[in-house]
Amino acid sequence: MIKKENQKIPMYAVLFTVVFKLIFLLTHYIQEDAFITWRVAQNLLDYGVIGFNGNTKISASTTHLYVFVSYIFNLIFGKENFITPILIFNSILFTIGSLLLSHLVLKKVWHKAIFIFLVGILPPAIKISILGMEYGILFLLEMSLLYYGFNKNKKWALIIFPILILFTRIDTVIFLGTVFLVDIIWNKKIRWNYILGGILGVSAAVAFNWFYFGEIVNNTIVAKKLAYDKPFTFAQNLDYFKLNFGNFWGMLKLPGDFNPLTILLLIFELLCFIYLIRQRESRNRFLWMIFIFGWVKQLIFLSQKSLFDWYYWVPQILLFVPVLIFILEQKVKRNLWLSLLIVIYIIPMLAFQTIHSIATGNGEWNYRRTIGVFLGQYEKDKNQWILLEPAGYVPYFSGLKTIDEVGLVDKEVQEEIKKDKPNFWINTVKKRKPKYLLSYDDLHQRKDAEYFKVHYRLLKEFRVKDHLKSDNKILEKIYILKPSGTDYNLYERID
């Protein structure tokens, strides 16, 4: 009876971790791109079309599966009330994924429980849980594949999970490929069911894109490649790497700072991994899978100069797993090791993420959202167009049809970029004549200011400094310490 009760301890840890992280919902820290996915889901609800602007089909979201999940949550809870339930849902999915991972790499129930909680409060795990992105469901699917497919040897899991994983994000071929190669090297045999699952997964994702959107890969991939692609010298590549070093292997992103803490963490992760895989234990197969994937994923995205930090959340967590295992399994002075980890690393990281979430949530929810709310109240005709960047908060809360400067939600921008990249923005304005322009710049001071003086008037200025105040003095100090957001000027067409 006692043994049976003990087996429930990891499940209690899951519940405790989810409840503990609910406090982060109060920060309203939701990623801009989540609102793109949610608007696509609501477009499907309103028009029966996977798109962004009415009945025009476009794969504006990077994830198809999460669009359908978001659609279901909108259907059940309504547009006004679905956000909190889906964020809690994402947190639950991620934490169950960490439970499955604990079963793969640890034996003792208390080790699993501590592992689940410590993983759950790492900065990338908090962001996966509360930012509204698709990585909660993705982490669960990937860990389910490892647990049921490769640990429990369930043939159905080797077929079903690759399909769901690829339908969530097409770049998960990196994860599936890494797992495939490590498994072959480890077992000296091919799992044909897994190959079938991979073929069906790729076929399903490509076929859906082709037959529904008339494209092979998601529009978001094409648009970002087109908009952000530019030649770099070696010196520029080095500067770019230093600028984003906090994304790679570390938990902190400090722009412009090489961040020696990340180097120390990288070295410690490597040492812990080497220590753990010295003997051919069955769990080491999974350590090889997740560790190699972490490196490969980050190196591939680094080579493509991918700035967005969410690409690195899952690798950051998986690369940190050997550190937790190493410390939890220490036979001498384990409590000291664990205490040092929590005091020196876990608590500072949790404090950093808390401050970051509060400050960024203020910049996004209390500031950028107000722009969309203002426009939604000011402009009653939701068939009017706005040109802006990015296409998250403002389009979602204004309800206006949207042209974004990258072309994620409007393909005509991509055509203008192909024709004349340096002048695509002004060419788009002149050709499309959107009623509203949301710009970082003072358009009446541009080299082509005369055009804007004739056709557009400044409707309202939005300034970050106006949103750094709070009745709570602690919150106000955090807002001022780490102001988040960008100053905007909103223009309205006058002819």
Steps between C-alpha positions, in 0.01 A plus 500: 500500500782738589680426176184570300453836672865589436449451128253789505759749627610608149134565412468716809809685381329562165197646674708713737719632218201600287332676792825673596542641148144634485624813676684591178163540326466822700793649305301485172823410325370356172712473187402714201497197268246320718245763398574427136415133554191590701377742235545228237292269721230766533511564126425130456214540748353806324566425133567127489839580349851456640624851437542840658294742294150375428462220248857522363690179570851544640716301741571801720571279802807279532292219649197324353417269792504782752271704276240222524552469877451878533191475281351244740576718803336800329199284420464374857587809705425781253733765359491708816583223746718237334847647570538403866370142444736442208799634694419265789457220247844574352657495846338166581619348171857615552511373858364158400774496238757560774341211695555267206856626464562430870385140447760466223801629692433438871392207720417632847164669542631788710772566244228515235289737708787742561602474134146587382481808722850630425455453125160666521633823653791548259453819292434321168251265671310796643491662156381178336220484757369857503591672173226332299726336242478144371798363693297356787324258269820443304702410810234253610487337156878467477536353848204269433677370191812421702308348791236293321678439171861439600471410868176298504545384139142582401478468123200730476700777673775477239243576231258741666734735683725590202186600308375722783847645564557596136150642474586721797825635354672390180847579641456210742659285231819592688373330817358199317817457294729522803295242689504270194878512460578452870258206519662328200851543639390382846291196400661412166156457343241703314153560641291486183188622678688817589605551138137452401394758761758746368392450139134541592580806711692678226241396241211624715663838568608556139172373356298724729706802400477414130134415471373768738743789450662411167849500653747239621631671814322743733473856378665619823824322408504648149415849625767508772765365266415764242474792742800425722742354249807716438873438445725510807877544524697291749517796740123551471439131564716521812318810625167330433605196700613715794175698488293183534733286706252484787269301271752221451550244779412751771191614686566873477476729201697819558527688167845633435654305788705185441386377841772282659233326712382328184852370432526356852160336463598352164818350644317360803230347278766329288688369804181362656402335172842337460489378861158341451560320170825325598316170536254345257185528708164481326405854601814636332335440164252773587772727637681470167177576313406814691854634537597460135165643394560805723833567333387427144183709526686801632787475253261472203293798610814693587632440147174642365532806727169429669456778754176386663573353841209253503687277256741425784267438794478121466874453427589718800294275727625172354864606521450581868359154578844336561576765762188412698560126469865536606407693814197289595701177478797614705565247775720730707374838622205493258303744712790744489526470121126548462494795739785669312322447166175646633661797679765587241309424181132404522383782729693775313361369169148491642542854635632620165210341312250647745633851447521440125143370486362792699685761294432341161140428591459869578656595167285257306165479681480841666662689213491333160154353560365850569588599145280222366223579749509869403477417129227246562288767666594779258445311173167319479548379142704181541556477125748788518870421469801580716867465406727420794756270657459270687160346430407376847340717765378794288319300227354262761350769722409743221337243273626687192623334185876494508804543279817413690844614389644146495218347298395241758132585462497663156678351199485815289773650720728216396450593135596860575813381683598291198451796265677768702609401851643840607176678407240230557338681792424830326404310184251295702352814655456669163355191334273369778405835664426352847286724717740467794878489534670406826864603479805524722599816311367851454373462143487876455878510539585232243664574167158439339323704769301705249298195400404431862425864575251499214339162562538419872452684828647411836210351696670410825842451655568198719799524734654237726580759767128560552458141620777483758283611790313287754327548833715211620846649557678165460338445160585855399867443587500184286336683209762775519785251550408308186274707274347284230348608171555739211376851437238517223329763288154421366397667173161519332443549128322827425397453134 
